[in-house]
């Protein structure tokens, strides 16, 4: 997985989630986007941990 160049750096999806929080009347869209990002990162970590498995599980 890529790492941010600085501690305060955000991914594109994290940045979009922050903008959505300011534009939308509730946090639902931003929360859903961040939850999807977390699931994607968890899947990537599992793939990286077991190189015998094909990509994607």
Legacy VTK file of the C-alpha trace (Angstrom):
# vtk DataFile Version 3.0
C-alpha trace
ASCII
DATASET POLYDATA
POINTS 57 float
0.000 0.000 0.000
1.139 3.517 -0.689
1.985 5.816 2.161
1.323 9.520 2.334
4.435 11.686 1.837
3.587 13.719 4.964
1.447 13.054 8.009
-1.063 15.735 7.042
-1.453 14.435 3.470
-4.770 12.856 2.405
-5.721 10.453 -0.335
-8.068 11.656 -3.057
-10.952 9.693 -1.493
-10.271 11.170 1.947
-10.213 14.656 0.427
-13.507 14.073 -1.381
-15.054 12.806 1.864
-14.036 16.024 3.635
-15.591 18.126 0.864
-18.783 16.040 0.992
-19.043 16.665 4.737
-19.081 20.400 4.032
-21.461 20.260 1.052
-24.006 17.669 2.174
-26.505 18.130 4.984
-25.354 14.959 6.736
-22.271 12.781 7.036
-23.774 9.709 5.341
-22.107 10.118 1.925
-18.703 10.889 3.430
-19.002 8.025 5.910
-19.935 5.587 3.130
-16.964 6.704 1.046
-14.537 6.325 3.953
-16.005 2.916 4.845
-15.450 1.750 1.261
-11.864 3.011 1.429
-11.301 1.095 4.680
-12.687 -2.119 3.122
-10.485 -1.658 0.063
-7.397 -1.129 2.227
-8.226 -4.157 4.403
-8.562 -6.342 1.299
-5.253 -5.043 -0.049
-3.540 -5.820 3.268
-4.896 -9.384 3.187
-3.696 -9.829 -0.392
-0.248 -8.523 0.547
-0.079 -10.796 3.599
-0.714 -13.970 1.561
1.165 -13.900 -1.756
-0.105 -17.413 -2.610
-3.640 -16.088 -3.119
-4.663 -14.488 -6.426
-5.257 -10.743 -6.365
-8.671 -9.827 -5.005
-8.963 -12.694 -2.551
LINES 1 58
57 0 1 2 3 4 5 6 7 8 9 10 11 12 13 14 15 16 17 18 19 20 21 22 23 24 25 26 27 28 29 30 31 32 33 34 35 36 37 38 39 40 41 42 43 44 45 46 47 48 49 50 51 52 53 54 55 56
